Amino acid sequence: MLIEARDLSAGYGDVRVLEDISLGVAEGEIVALLGRNGMGKTTTVRALTGMLPAMGGSVLMNGTDVTALPSHKRATRGLGLVPEGRRIFPNLTVAENLRATERPGRWTYAGVLELFPRLGERLGNLGSQLSGGEQQMLAIGRALLTNPSILILDEATEGLAPVIRAEIWQTLARLKDEGQAILLVDSRLGPVLRLADRAVVLVKGRIAWEGATATLRADEDLQRKYLAV
């Protein structure tokens, strides 16, 4: 597994949000992390990336225990994150945002601009001057330039206009075709289930269901039970 949680627990202060969850993403695989709001999805992302310390269990990358490593150390081992809220550098230009994370590998500065031509038209603009969709493209491009083996996207289409959402989904489909491993958190069930290979569903910080997305896509009762608002 490129990344794996084993009996992972995490939370805030003395309050545990996650309880003994185990999940993983293999090379070339897209796994969807699903659940209603407040069920622990973002907490899982934070625990996997090292932004939140584990209260129990472990996180492994390529079979090596990285539970004690901070976020930047996990990043150097191949973990890329597109965080909820984008978190680009607002006072840097598009070009500077991209160059700030660039590391040698398959993804290059030119390659990201080919993936997102709109960014090429905005290279001199500050991050704060971009639309929400352009900021999301920049956040994805910035993460790709770290040349991650595993990419985590937390609500990558949240708050975007439909046409921009469609463009992001097309981009993720291209990444899948190119073999990029992804852990995907998104509330738009239809596109997620069409893109991902497997799904893990959280209910109150525990794994309630996991399996092939084709199974979940075909079973409306399962969707209503675990995911309907």
N, CA, C and O of each residue as an XYZ file, in Angstrom:
916
protein
N       0.830     -1.195      0.000
C       0.000      0.000      0.000
C       0.876      1.261      0.000
O       1.873      1.340      0.718
N       0.486      2.237     -0.814
C       1.226      3.492     -0.803
C       1.005      4.244      0.502
O       1.930      4.840      1.053
N      -0.232      4.208      0.987
C      -0.522      4.753      2.314
C      -1.539      3.849      2.981
O      -2.428      3.302      2.329
N      -1.399      3.701      4.287
C      -2.254      2.767      5.009
C      -2.435      3.235      6.450
O      -1.480      3.620      7.124
N      -3.681      3.190      6.899
C      -3.983      3.412      8.316
C      -4.296      2.061      8.940
O      -5.076      1.278      8.397
N      -3.681      1.800     10.083
C      -3.948      0.556     10.805
C      -4.470      0.880     12.200
O      -3.750      1.409     13.047
N      -5.731      0.551     12.416
C      -6.371      0.782     13.726
C      -6.123      2.215     14.198
O      -5.804      2.441     15.365
N      -6.269      3.164     13.304
C      -5.927      4.558     13.576
C      -7.042      5.260     14.348
O      -8.212      5.205     13.967
N      -6.663      5.914     15.426
C      -7.574      6.755     16.198
C      -6.980      8.155     16.266
O      -5.764      8.322     16.361
N      -7.853      9.158     16.217
C      -7.391     10.546     16.270
C      -8.550     11.438     16.683
O      -9.715     11.053     16.585
N      -8.214     12.627     17.143
C      -9.258     13.560     17.552
C      -8.657     14.888     17.969
O      -7.562     15.259     17.545
N      -9.393     15.588     18.801
C      -9.019     16.942     19.201
C      -9.113     17.054     20.721
O     -10.154     16.770     21.313
N      -8.001     17.473     21.347
C      -7.986     17.493     22.803
C      -8.125     16.081     23.334
O      -7.372     15.188     22.947
N      -9.080     15.880     24.213
C      -9.335     14.545     24.757
C     -10.450     13.819     24.018
O     -10.820     12.707     24.393
N     -10.984     14.433     22.979
C     -12.138     13.869     22.274
C     -11.672     13.095     21.047
O     -11.046     13.656     20.148
N     -11.979     11.822     21.020
C     -11.638     10.998     19.863
C     -12.739     11.133     18.816
O     -13.924     10.982     19.111
N     -12.316     11.422     17.589
C     -13.248     11.501     16.467
C     -13.180     10.225     15.645
O     -14.204      9.722     15.184
N     -11.976      9.703     15.462
C     -11.778      8.439     14.757
C     -11.501      7.333     15.758
O     -10.782      7.530     16.738
N     -12.074      6.174     15.503
C     -11.869      5.030     16.387
C     -11.440      3.813     15.580
O     -12.258      3.175     14.917
N     -10.162      3.501     15.642
C      -9.638      2.236     15.114
C     -10.015      1.994     13.655
O     -10.546      0.937     13.316
N      -9.738      2.976     12.791
C     -10.047      2.762     11.382
C      -8.829      2.188     10.665
O      -7.686      2.522     10.978
N      -9.102      1.323      9.705
C      -8.048      0.720      8.890
C      -8.449      0.857      7.426
O      -9.514      0.396      7.015
N      -7.588      1.492      6.653
C      -7.842      1.664      5.223
C      -6.517      1.864      4.517
O      -5.502      2.153      5.150
N      -6.531      1.709      3.197
C      -5.300      1.898      2.442
C      -5.582      2.209      0.993
O      -6.686      1.981      0.496
N      -4.572      2.733      0.314
C      -4.648      3.030     -1.110
C      -3.436      2.397     -1.776
O      -2.296      2.655     -1.391
N      -3.696      1.566     -2.781
C      -2.617      0.883     -3.489
C      -2.198      1.682     -4.714
O      -2.876      2.630     -5.110
N      -1.094      1.297     -5.303
C      -0.582      1.981     -6.492
C      -1.621      1.950     -7.612
O      -2.193      0.901     -7.908
N      -1.861      3.109     -8.232
C      -2.790      3.196     -9.344
C      -4.257      3.150     -8.974
O      -5.109      3.079     -9.861
N      -4.576      3.188     -7.702
C      -5.949      3.027     -7.234
C      -6.526      4.364     -6.775
O      -5.810      5.212     -6.244
N      -7.829      4.538     -6.986
C      -8.535      5.676     -6.416
C      -9.540      5.146     -5.397
O     -10.401      4.325     -5.715
N      -9.410      5.631     -4.182
C     -10.301      5.236     -3.086
C     -11.073      6.461     -2.631
O     -10.485      7.511     -2.370
N     -12.389      6.331     -2.535
C     -13.245      7.414     -2.055
C     -13.502      7.234     -0.563
O     -13.872      6.150     -0.110
N     -13.304      8.300      0.187
C     -13.613      8.315      1.612
C     -14.916      9.101      1.767
O     -14.946     10.310      1.539
N     -15.982      8.416      2.150
C     -17.316      8.987      2.124
C     -17.941      9.007      3.513
O     -17.470      8.346      4.439
N     -19.000      9.774      3.628
C     -19.743      9.869      4.885
C     -20.472     11.192      4.954
O     -20.106     12.147      4.269
N     -21.491     11.251      5.769
C     -22.188     12.505      5.967
C     -21.267     13.500      6.663
O     -20.205     13.126      7.160
N     -21.668     14.752      6.697
C     -20.885     15.780      7.378
C     -20.673     15.422      8.840
O     -21.579     14.931      9.513
N     -19.452     15.678      9.323
C     -19.158     15.453     10.734
C     -18.848     14.027     11.117
O     -18.804     13.703     12.303
N     -18.630     13.159     10.129
C     -18.388     11.745     10.423
C     -16.913     11.397     10.544
O     -16.576     10.262     10.882
N     -16.011     12.369     10.267
C     -14.598     12.117     10.500
C     -13.727     12.086      9.263
O     -12.567     11.681      9.338
N     -14.263     12.508      8.115
C     -13.476     12.419      6.877
C     -12.256     13.344      6.910
O     -11.137     12.908      6.641
N     -12.474     14.609      7.236
C     -11.349     15.552      7.268
C     -10.389     15.201      8.396
O      -9.180     15.379      8.251
N     -10.898     14.714      9.499
C     -10.018     14.260     10.584
C      -9.129     13.122     10.103
O      -7.952     13.061     10.458
N      -9.681     12.225      9.302
C      -8.879     11.144      8.724
C      -7.768     11.695      7.852
O      -6.623     11.254      7.939
N      -8.110     12.661      7.008
C      -7.102     13.282      6.149
C      -6.006     13.915      6.994
O      -4.821     13.750      6.703
N      -6.392     14.630      8.026
C      -5.396     15.292      8.871
C      -4.506     14.291      9.593
O      -3.312     14.533      9.771
N      -5.077     13.179     10.007
C      -4.276     12.161     10.696
C      -3.331     11.463      9.718
O      -2.187     11.171     10.066
N      -3.799     11.196      8.505
C      -2.944     10.540      7.514
C      -1.783     11.431      7.091
O      -0.676     10.947      6.853
N      -2.038     12.729      7.001
C      -1.004     13.647      6.520
C      -0.092     14.162      7.625
O       0.900     14.833      7.338
N      -0.407     13.863      8.883
C       0.438     14.299      9.986
C       0.069     15.647     10.567
O       0.772     16.151     11.443
N      -1.014     16.241     10.104
C      -1.457     17.508     10.671
C      -2.122     17.318     12.023
O      -2.305     18.273     12.778
N      -2.479     16.086     12.318
C      -3.119     15.743     13.581
C      -2.442     14.498     14.123
O      -2.325     13.510     13.399
N      -1.991     14.509     15.372
C      -1.300     13.333     15.900
C      -2.250     12.165     16.127
O      -3.424     12.355     16.445
N      -1.737     10.977     15.962
C      -2.535      9.783     16.219
C      -2.701      9.578     17.717
O      -1.764      9.786     18.486
N      -3.885      9.175     18.123
C      -4.152      8.792     19.506
C      -3.989      7.289     19.705
O      -3.981      6.785     20.828
N      -3.862      6.601     18.594
C      -3.678      5.157     18.635
C      -3.524      4.637     17.230
O      -3.915      5.305     16.273
N      -2.955      3.445     17.087
C      -2.759      2.879     15.774
C      -1.574      3.491     15.052
O      -0.709      4.111     15.672
N      -1.538      3.314     13.726
C      -0.365      3.744     12.972
C      -0.733      4.134     11.548
O      -1.779      3.757     11.021
N       0.179      4.914     10.940
C       0.099      5.278      9.526
C       1.364      4.787      8.852
O       2.467      5.038      9.337
N       1.214      4.090      7.739
C       2.353      3.561      7.010
C       2.344      4.107      5.586
O       1.286      4.304      4.989
N       3.541      4.347      5.052
C       3.713      4.690      3.649
C       4.704      3.713      3.046
O       5.841      3.594      3.504
N       4.255      3.012      2.008
C       5.097      1.978      1.389
C       5.629      0.996      2.423
O       6.766      0.533      2.333
N       4.786      0.685      3.412
C       5.146     -0.293      4.427
C       5.994      0.225      5.569
O       6.297     -0.521      6.500
N       6.385      1.499      5.516
C       7.202      2.090      6.575
C       6.333      2.919      7.510
O       5.520      3.724      7.056
N       6.502      2.726      8.795
C       5.711      3.455      9.789
C       6.134      4.924      9.815
O       7.287      5.248     10.098
N       5.172      5.811      9.511
C       5.457      7.245      9.509
C       4.627      7.978     10.562
O       4.499      9.201     10.516
N       4.068      7.233     11.502
C       3.152      7.810     12.486
C       3.771      8.975     13.234
O       3.082      9.946     13.545
N       5.046      8.894     13.522
C       5.702      9.941     14.296
C       6.246     11.082     13.441
O       6.756     12.066     13.976
N       6.144     10.958     12.120
C       6.726     11.976     11.249
C       5.770     13.153     11.058
O       4.561     12.952     10.944
N       6.298     14.380     11.023
C       5.459     15.552     10.736
C       5.053     15.591      9.265
O       5.545     14.814      8.447
N       4.144     16.515      8.949
C       3.592     16.598      7.588
C       4.665     16.742      6.518
O       4.618     16.056      5.497
N       5.642     17.636      6.745
C       6.623     17.890      5.685
C       7.500     16.681      5.418
O       7.979     16.499      4.298
N       7.716     15.854      6.427
C       8.498     14.637      6.223
C       7.698     13.610      5.424
O       8.252     12.881      4.601
N       6.393     13.563      5.677
C       5.553     12.646      4.898
C       5.480     13.111      3.444
O       5.435     12.295      2.524
N       5.470     14.434      3.246
C       5.440     14.967      1.887
C       6.671     14.542      1.101
O       6.567     14.205     -0.078
N       7.835     14.555      1.741
C       9.058     14.162      1.037
C       9.069     12.677      0.709
O       9.857     12.230     -0.124
N       8.201     11.911      1.359
C       8.091     10.477      1.066
C       7.027     10.183      0.014
O       6.761      9.023     -0.299
N       6.415     11.246     -0.536
C       5.490     11.035     -1.648
C       4.035     11.293     -1.363
O       3.169     10.837     -2.109
N       3.741     12.020     -0.289
C       2.355     12.330      0.057
C       2.025     13.750     -0.385
O       2.628     14.713      0.091
N       1.061     13.875     -1.300
C       0.610     15.181     -1.773
C      -0.801     15.455     -1.294
O      -1.637     14.551     -1.270
N      -1.075     16.691     -0.912
C      -2.384     17.056     -0.361
C      -2.952     18.268     -1.075
O      -2.270     19.275     -1.263
N      -4.226     18.151     -1.474
C      -5.020     19.300     -1.908
C      -6.039     19.515     -0.788
O      -7.056     18.823     -0.743
N      -5.783     20.462      0.113
C      -6.587     20.561      1.327
C      -7.934     21.225      1.088
O      -8.121     21.953      0.113
N      -8.848     20.967      1.973
C     -10.122     21.683      1.959
C      -9.837     23.174      2.150
O      -9.066     23.556      3.030
N     -10.460     24.007      1.323
C     -10.213     25.442      1.411
C      -9.019     25.913      0.597
O      -8.689     27.099      0.609
N      -8.357     24.978     -0.123
C      -7.283     25.278     -1.097
C      -5.970     25.708     -0.464
O      -4.937     25.090     -0.724
N      -5.982     26.756      0.363
C      -4.779     27.198      1.090
C      -3.596     27.498      0.172
O      -2.459     27.137      0.475
N      -3.864     28.144     -0.921
C      -2.766     28.641     -1.746
C      -2.139     29.850     -1.056
O      -2.683     30.368     -0.081
N      -1.002     30.291     -1.565
C      -0.358     31.478     -1.006
C      -0.958     32.710     -1.672
O      -0.668     32.957     -2.843
N      -1.786     33.499     -0.974
C      -2.517     34.589     -1.626
C      -1.635     35.727     -2.097
O      -1.997     36.442     -3.032
N      -0.480     35.909     -1.464
C       0.393     37.034     -1.810
C       1.506     36.663     -2.778
O       2.379     37.481     -3.070
N       1.478     35.431     -3.275
C       2.414     35.002     -4.312
C       1.665     34.894     -5.635
O       0.458     34.655     -5.652
N       2.372     35.068     -6.729
C       1.756     34.902     -8.043
C       1.481     33.421     -8.303
O       1.940     32.546     -7.568
N       0.729     33.170     -9.355
C       0.471     31.789     -9.762
C       1.794     31.067    -10.027
O       1.998     29.942     -9.571
N       2.687     31.724    -10.767
C       3.984     31.110    -11.072
C       4.760     30.806     -9.797
O       5.353     29.736     -9.669
N       4.756     31.743     -8.857
C       5.495     31.550     -7.608
C       4.868     30.446     -6.764
O       5.589     29.670     -6.136
N       3.538     30.359     -6.738
C       2.868     29.268     -6.022
C       3.308     27.912     -6.560
O       3.583     26.986     -5.797
N       3.370     27.810     -7.881
C       3.745     26.539     -8.492
C       5.214     26.215     -8.264
O       5.560     25.084     -7.924
N       6.068     27.198     -8.451
C       7.507     26.961     -8.291
C       7.879     26.620     -6.847
O       8.882     25.951     -6.597
N       7.064     27.085     -5.904
C       7.381     26.891     -4.485
C       7.392     25.417     -4.089
O       8.079     25.036     -3.141
N       6.635     24.584     -4.811
C       6.540     23.173     -4.413
C       7.194     22.224     -5.407
O       7.156     21.008     -5.219
N       7.790     22.764     -6.453
C       8.289     21.934     -7.549
C       9.427     21.024     -7.102
O      10.407     21.467     -6.503
N       9.268     19.738     -7.413
C      10.320     18.750     -7.160
C      10.498     17.908     -8.421
O       9.558     17.768     -9.203
N      11.674     17.351     -8.628
C      11.904     16.557     -9.846
C      10.956     15.370     -9.917
O      10.621     14.765     -8.899
N      10.527     15.042    -11.136
C       9.647     13.905    -11.330
C       8.862     14.031    -12.611
O       9.158     14.873    -13.459
N       7.858     13.187    -12.745
C       7.055     13.144    -13.969
C       6.317     14.449    -14.218
O       6.230     14.912    -15.355
N       5.786     15.041    -13.154
C       5.054     16.298    -13.316
C       6.014     17.470    -13.303
O       6.828     17.616    -12.391
N       5.910     18.304    -14.331
C       6.754     19.482    -14.462
C       5.888     20.734    -14.490
O       4.666     20.660    -14.625
N       6.535     21.872    -14.362
C       5.847     23.158    -14.443
C       5.077     23.260    -15.763
O       3.909     23.648    -15.775
N       5.723     22.918    -16.854
C       5.073     22.976    -18.167
C       3.913     21.991    -18.247
O       2.882     22.286    -18.852
N       4.082     20.828    -17.638
C       3.028     19.826    -17.662
C       1.783     20.268    -16.922
O       0.666     19.994    -17.361
N       1.966     20.952    -15.801
C       0.822     21.461    -15.042
C       0.110     22.554    -15.830
O      -1.119     22.624    -15.813
N       0.856     23.399    -16.513
C       0.229     24.449    -17.322
C      -0.502     23.857    -18.518
O      -1.486     24.432    -18.986
N      -0.039     22.722    -19.018
C      -0.757     22.037    -20.084
C      -2.042     21.418    -19.542
O      -3.063     21.386    -20.230
N      -1.985     20.930    -18.310
C      -3.163     20.347    -17.676
C      -4.211     21.414    -17.373
O      -5.411     21.182    -17.520
N      -3.744     22.579    -16.950
C      -4.624     23.694    -16.609
C      -4.220     24.935    -17.414
O      -3.534     25.808    -16.883
N      -4.629     25.030    -18.674
C      -4.240     26.182    -19.504
C      -4.643     27.519    -18.892
O      -3.978     28.530    -19.119
N      -5.716     27.531    -18.126
C      -6.164     28.781    -17.510
C      -5.101     29.358    -16.577
O      -4.968     30.577    -16.463
N      -4.343     28.483    -15.908
C      -3.272     28.976    -15.038
C      -2.177     29.659    -15.855
O      -1.564     30.625    -15.401
N      -1.937     29.151    -17.056
C      -0.935     29.776    -17.913
C      -1.305     31.193    -18.306
O      -0.432     32.007    -18.608
N      -2.598     31.490    -18.303
C      -3.062     32.837    -18.622
C      -3.008     33.758    -17.410
O      -3.208     34.965    -17.539
N      -2.740     33.198    -16.237
C      -2.787     33.974    -14.996
C      -1.462     33.958    -14.241
O      -1.437     34.244    -13.044
N      -0.375     33.635    -14.906
C       0.890     33.408    -14.209
C       1.324     34.594    -13.354
O       1.920     34.403    -12.294
N       1.037     35.799    -13.794
C       1.444     36.982    -13.040
C       0.444     37.446    -12.017
O       0.710     38.394    -11.277
N      -0.716     36.791    -11.956
C      -1.734     37.178    -10.986
C      -1.403     36.630     -9.606
O      -0.871     35.527     -9.483
N      -1.717     37.394     -8.575
C      -1.595     36.891     -7.209
C      -2.662     35.832     -6.949
O      -3.717     35.817     -7.583
N      -2.365     34.963     -6.015
C      -3.334     33.941     -5.653
C      -4.672     34.521     -5.227
O      -5.728     33.955     -5.511
N      -4.616     35.655     -4.546
C      -5.834     36.304     -4.067
C      -6.675     36.886     -5.196
O      -7.841     37.219     -4.986
N      -6.109     37.011     -6.378
C      -6.821     37.595     -7.510
C      -7.510     36.546     -8.381
O      -8.153     36.886     -9.374
N      -7.377     35.294     -8.018
C      -7.969     34.214     -8.801
C      -9.394     33.928     -8.351
O      -9.761     34.199     -7.208
N     -10.190     33.379     -9.260
C     -11.512     32.890     -8.891
C     -11.360     31.620     -8.054
O     -10.268     31.059     -7.962
N     -12.452     31.171     -7.448
C     -12.397     29.950     -6.644
C     -11.962     28.748     -7.465
O     -11.177     27.922     -6.999
N     -12.473     28.651     -8.691
C     -12.082     27.535     -9.547
C     -10.620     27.583     -9.928
O      -9.947     26.553     -9.952
N     -10.124     28.770    -10.225
C      -8.710     28.911    -10.564
C      -7.830     28.598     -9.365
O      -6.764     28.002     -9.515
N      -8.264     28.991     -8.184
C      -7.511     28.653     -6.976
C      -7.453     27.138     -6.776
O      -6.427     26.603     -6.355
N      -8.552     26.454     -7.078
C      -8.548     24.998     -6.931
C      -7.628     24.350     -7.940
O      -6.922     23.397     -7.611
N      -7.624     24.849     -9.161
C      -6.675     24.343    -10.155
C      -5.247     24.551     -9.690
O      -4.398     23.675     -9.851
N      -4.987     25.721     -9.110
C      -3.650     26.022     -8.612
C      -3.278     25.089     -7.464
O      -2.140     24.629     -7.379
N      -4.233     24.811     -6.586
C      -3.961     23.904     -5.465
C      -3.634     22.499     -5.957
O      -2.740     21.844     -5.422
N      -4.358     22.036     -6.976
C      -4.078     20.710     -7.531
C      -2.735     20.703     -8.251
O      -1.939     19.778     -8.088
N      -2.488     21.744     -9.048
C      -1.215     21.829     -9.757
C      -0.032     21.886     -8.811
O       0.997     21.249     -9.040
N      -0.190     22.653     -7.753
C       0.879     22.772     -6.754
C       1.172     21.417     -6.122
O       2.332     21.060     -5.918
N       0.107     20.654     -5.808
C       0.306     19.330     -5.216
C       0.964     18.374     -6.204
O       1.827     17.584     -5.821
N       0.566     18.439     -7.467
C       1.162     17.555     -8.469
C       2.648     17.826     -8.655
O       3.422     16.910     -8.930
N       3.046     19.085     -8.504
C       4.453     19.424     -8.696
C       5.357     18.897     -7.578
O       6.580     18.940     -7.706
N       4.777     18.409     -6.503
C       5.581     17.687     -5.516
C       5.868     16.275     -5.997
O       6.635     15.540     -5.374
N       5.230     15.890     -7.136
C       5.355     14.545     -7.703
C       5.060     13.461     -6.675
O       5.910     12.633     -6.351
N       3.815     13.493     -6.166
C       3.449     12.540     -5.118
C       3.175     11.145     -5.660
O       2.717     10.992     -6.792
N       3.454     10.142     -4.861
C       3.024      8.788     -5.204
C       1.550      8.602     -4.829
O       0.831      7.842     -5.478
N       1.106      9.300     -3.780
C      -0.294      9.264     -3.355
C      -0.782     10.699     -3.187
O      -0.149     11.506     -2.506
N      -1.906     11.003     -3.811
C      -2.486     12.342     -3.765
C      -3.790     12.276     -2.983
O      -4.651     11.446     -3.274
N      -3.937     13.150     -1.992
C      -5.163     13.224     -1.202
C      -5.878     14.520     -1.538
O      -5.294     15.601     -1.457
N      -7.152     14.407     -1.917
C      -7.957     15.580     -2.234
C      -9.134     15.649     -1.282
O      -9.953     14.732     -1.223
N      -9.214     16.742     -0.536
C     -10.270     16.931      0.451
C     -11.248     17.989     -0.068
O     -10.958     19.185     -0.044
N     -12.408     17.526     -0.536
C     -13.473     18.405     -1.057
C     -12.954     19.300     -2.198
O     -13.027     20.527     -2.129
N     -12.440     18.659     -3.225
C     -11.812     19.396     -4.324
C     -12.800     20.171     -5.181
O     -12.392     21.090     -5.892
N     -14.101     19.829     -5.140
C     -15.078     20.543     -5.976
C     -16.062     21.370     -5.159
O     -17.029     21.902     -5.703
N     -15.822     21.480     -3.866
C     -16.759     22.200     -2.994
C     -16.816     23.686     -3.361
O     -15.786     24.343     -3.512
N     -18.036     24.194     -3.499
C     -18.229     25.618     -3.716
C     -17.900     26.117     -5.106
O     -17.837     27.328     -5.321
N     -17.687     25.223     -6.058
C     -17.320     25.633     -7.406
C     -18.534     25.654     -8.326
O     -19.508     24.935     -8.105
N     -18.463     26.480     -9.351
C     -19.519     26.524    -10.356
C     -19.552     25.193    -11.114
O     -18.523     24.530    -11.249
N     -20.737     24.800    -11.610
C     -20.854     23.497    -12.288
C     -19.850     23.285    -13.416
O     -19.309     22.188    -13.557
N     -19.593     24.311    -14.218
C     -18.667     24.142    -15.335
C     -17.243     23.898    -14.837
O     -16.493     23.140    -15.453
N     -16.869     24.531    -13.733
C     -15.535     24.321    -13.162
C     -15.458     22.945    -12.499
O     -14.448     22.249    -12.607
N     -16.535     22.564    -11.814
C     -16.568     21.212    -11.225
C     -16.345     20.159    -12.310
O     -15.574     19.219    -12.118
N     -17.013     20.316    -13.435
C     -16.866     19.349    -14.519
C     -15.417     19.291    -15.005
O     -14.901     18.221    -15.323
N     -14.775     20.450    -15.056
C     -13.377     20.495    -15.500
C     -12.463     19.785    -14.503
O     -11.526     19.089    -14.895
N     -12.743     19.967    -13.206
C     -11.945     19.281    -12.181
C     -12.129     17.768    -12.282
O     -11.157     17.018    -12.188
N     -13.378     17.311    -12.474
C     -13.615     15.871    -12.602
C     -12.916     15.306    -13.826
O     -12.390     14.195    -13.773
N     -12.899     16.041    -14.924
C     -12.180     15.597    -16.117
C     -10.682     15.476    -15.838
O     -10.019     14.551    -16.306
N     -10.172     16.423    -15.071
C      -8.755     16.379    -14.707
C      -8.452     15.147    -13.864
O      -7.453     14.465    -14.092
N      -9.314     14.862    -12.889
C      -9.098     13.692    -12.030
C      -9.201     12.395    -12.834
O      -8.477     11.437    -12.565
N     -10.097     12.366    -13.818
C     -10.189     11.187    -14.675
C      -8.898     10.993    -15.467
O      -8.449      9.865    -15.670
N      -8.311     12.090    -15.908
C      -7.033     11.997    -16.629
C      -5.938     11.476    -15.703
O      -5.125     10.642    -16.099
N      -5.923     11.973    -14.470
C      -4.924     11.492    -13.513
C      -5.088      9.995    -13.269
O      -4.107      9.261    -13.146
N      -6.344      9.555    -13.200
C      -6.593      8.120    -13.034
C      -6.040      7.334    -14.214
O      -5.394      6.303    -14.028
N      -6.292      7.820    -15.428
C      -5.796      7.140    -16.622
C      -4.273      7.054    -16.621
O      -3.692      6.125    -17.182
N      -3.636      8.033    -15.984
C      -2.177      8.051    -15.941
C      -1.613      7.277    -14.741
O      -0.402      7.241    -14.525
N      -2.518      6.657    -13.965
C      -2.072      5.783    -12.890
C      -1.802      6.454    -11.568
O      -1.160      5.864    -10.699
N      -2.280      7.690    -11.389
C      -2.051      8.393    -10.133
C      -2.940      7.812     -9.031
O      -4.160      7.753     -9.185
N      -2.341      7.389     -7.935
C      -3.105      6.910     -6.781
C      -3.698      8.098     -6.040
O      -3.016      9.093     -5.795
N      -4.987      7.983     -5.681
C      -5.701      9.100     -5.067
C      -6.593      8.605     -3.944
O      -7.273      7.587     -4.072
N      -6.578      9.341     -2.842
C      -7.613      9.208     -1.809
C      -8.487     10.445     -1.943
O      -8.007     11.570     -1.803
N      -9.777     10.235     -2.216
C     -10.664     11.311     -2.613
C     -11.796     11.480     -1.609
O     -12.533     10.539     -1.314
N     -11.920     12.701     -1.087
C     -13.047     13.060     -0.229
C     -13.870     14.097     -0.980
O     -13.366     15.166     -1.322
N     -15.140     13.781     -1.237
C     -15.998     14.736     -1.936
C     -17.455     14.373     -1.670
O     -17.805     13.196     -1.572
N     -18.283     15.378     -1.557
C     -19.692     15.155     -1.227
C     -20.551     14.859     -2.446
O     -21.721     14.507     -2.296
N     -20.004     14.990     -3.646
C     -20.789     14.763     -4.864
C     -20.693     13.291     -5.247
O     -19.755     12.855     -5.914
N     -21.694     12.547     -4.800
C     -21.624     11.095     -4.826
C     -21.540     10.528     -6.243
O     -20.765      9.606     -6.498
N     -22.335     11.075     -7.167
C     -22.343     10.522     -8.513
C     -20.979     10.507     -9.164
O     -20.504      9.441     -9.556
N     -20.327     11.661     -9.293
C     -18.993     11.669     -9.915
C     -17.963     10.844     -9.149
O     -17.104     10.198     -9.749
N     -18.054     10.870     -7.821
C     -17.098     10.104     -7.012
C     -17.213      8.613     -7.306
O     -16.204      7.936     -7.505
N     -18.440      8.105     -7.332
C     -18.625      6.666     -7.530
C     -18.297      6.232     -8.948
O     -17.968      5.068     -9.177
N     -18.380      7.150     -9.902
C     -17.969      6.814    -11.270
C     -16.449      6.791    -11.411
O     -15.907      6.047    -12.229
N     -15.767      7.605    -10.614
C     -14.315      7.731    -10.745
C     -13.546      6.719     -9.906
O     -12.577      6.124    -10.378
N     -13.971      6.525     -8.675
C     -13.188      5.729     -7.721
C     -13.350      4.229     -7.966
O     -14.350      3.775     -8.523
N     -12.337      3.473     -7.533
C     -12.373      2.016     -7.611
C     -13.050      1.403     -6.391
O     -13.834      0.460     -6.501
N     -12.735      1.953     -5.245
C     -13.296      1.454     -3.986
C     -13.803      2.625     -3.146
O     -13.422      3.775     -3.365
N     -14.662      2.314     -2.188
C     -15.171      3.333     -1.273
C     -15.082      2.829      0.159
O     -15.257      1.645      0.446
N     -14.800      3.784      1.050
C     -14.819      3.533      2.493
C     -15.790      4.545      3.093
O     -15.635      5.749      2.890
N     -16.779      4.067      3.823
C     -17.812      4.938      4.378
C     -17.646      5.038      5.895
O     -17.610      4.030      6.600
N     -17.545      6.271      6.374
C     -17.419      6.520      7.808
C     -18.766      6.900      8.412
O     -19.530      7.668      7.828
N     -19.036      6.359      9.574
C     -20.184      6.764     10.390
C     -19.681      6.958     11.813
O     -19.238      6.012     12.464
N     -19.756      8.190     12.281
C     -19.319      8.531     13.641
C     -17.902      8.037     13.932
O     -17.629      7.450     14.979
N     -17.008      8.293     12.969
C     -15.597      7.994     13.182
C     -15.202      6.551     13.068
O     -14.073      6.188     13.399
N     -16.120      5.706     12.601
C     -15.810      4.290     12.395
C     -16.171      3.893     10.975
O     -17.038      4.508     10.354
N     -15.513      2.874     10.465
C     -15.825      2.393      9.124
C     -17.091      1.556      9.200
O     -17.132      0.525      9.872
N     -18.137      2.021      8.493
C     -19.420      1.324      8.497
C     -19.573      0.407      7.286
O     -20.289     -0.593      7.333
N     -18.881      0.768      6.193
C     -18.966     -0.049      4.976
C     -17.745      0.232      4.120
O     -17.227      1.348      4.101
N     -17.294     -0.791      3.415
C     -16.244     -0.610      2.421
C     -16.383     -1.670      1.348
O     -16.804     -2.796      1.610
N     -16.022     -1.286      0.134
C     -16.144     -2.228     -0.966
C     -16.011     -1.520     -2.292
O     -15.640     -0.347     -2.348
N     -16.316     -2.239     -3.369
C     -16.208     -1.685     -4.709
C     -17.249     -0.599     -4.920
O     -18.391     -0.735     -4.482
N     -16.860      0.472     -5.585
C     -17.812      1.553     -5.828
C     -18.961      1.090     -6.724
O     -20.068      1.622     -6.635
N     -18.708      0.106     -7.582
C     -19.788     -0.417     -8.417
C     -20.917     -0.982     -7.562
O     -22.090     -0.845     -7.908
N     -20.565     -1.609     -6.458
C     -21.572     -2.156     -5.545
C     -22.380     -1.046     -4.902
O     -23.607     -1.124     -4.846
N     -21.702     -0.009     -4.414
C     -22.390      1.101     -3.769
C     -23.223      1.885     -4.780
O     -24.323      2.336     -4.459
N     -22.719      2.046     -5.970
C     -23.430      2.783     -7.011
C     -24.739      2.097     -7.381
O     -25.729      2.759     -7.693
N     -24.740      0.762     -7.346
C     -25.918     -0.003     -7.747
C     -26.912     -0.222     -6.616
O     -28.025     -0.685     -6.863
N     -26.543      0.096     -5.397
C     -27.386     -0.199     -4.226
C     -27.884      1.095     -3.596
O     -27.190      1.695     -2.775
N     -29.068      1.520     -3.973
C     -29.622      2.769     -3.451
C     -29.952      2.668     -1.966
O     -29.918      3.674     -1.258
N     -30.267      1.481     -1.491
C     -30.537      1.307     -0.065
C     -29.289      1.602      0.762
O     -29.369      2.246      1.808
N     -28.120      1.123      0.282
C     -26.864      1.422      0.967
C     -26.597      2.921      0.964
O     -26.179      3.485      1.975
N     -26.836      3.553     -0.154
C     -26.615      4.992     -0.245
C     -27.505      5.751      0.727
O     -27.042      6.664      1.409
N     -28.775      5.382      0.794
C     -29.699      6.049      1.711
C     -29.310      5.809      3.165
O     -29.410      6.702      4.005
N     -28.867      4.595      3.444
C     -28.532      4.235      4.827
C     -27.355      5.024      5.349
O     -27.379      5.497      6.485
N     -26.318      5.174      4.533
C     -25.077      5.750      5.030
C     -24.769      7.173      4.539
O     -23.993      7.892      5.167
N     -25.379      7.575      3.415
C     -24.934      8.807      2.785
C     -26.019      9.834      2.541
O     -25.712     11.008      2.333
N     -27.263      9.435      2.561
C     -28.338     10.414      2.308
C     -28.424     11.404      3.451
O     -28.283     11.041      4.619
N     -28.660     12.677      3.097
C     -28.776     13.735      4.104
C     -30.146     13.649      4.755
O     -30.461     14.449      5.637
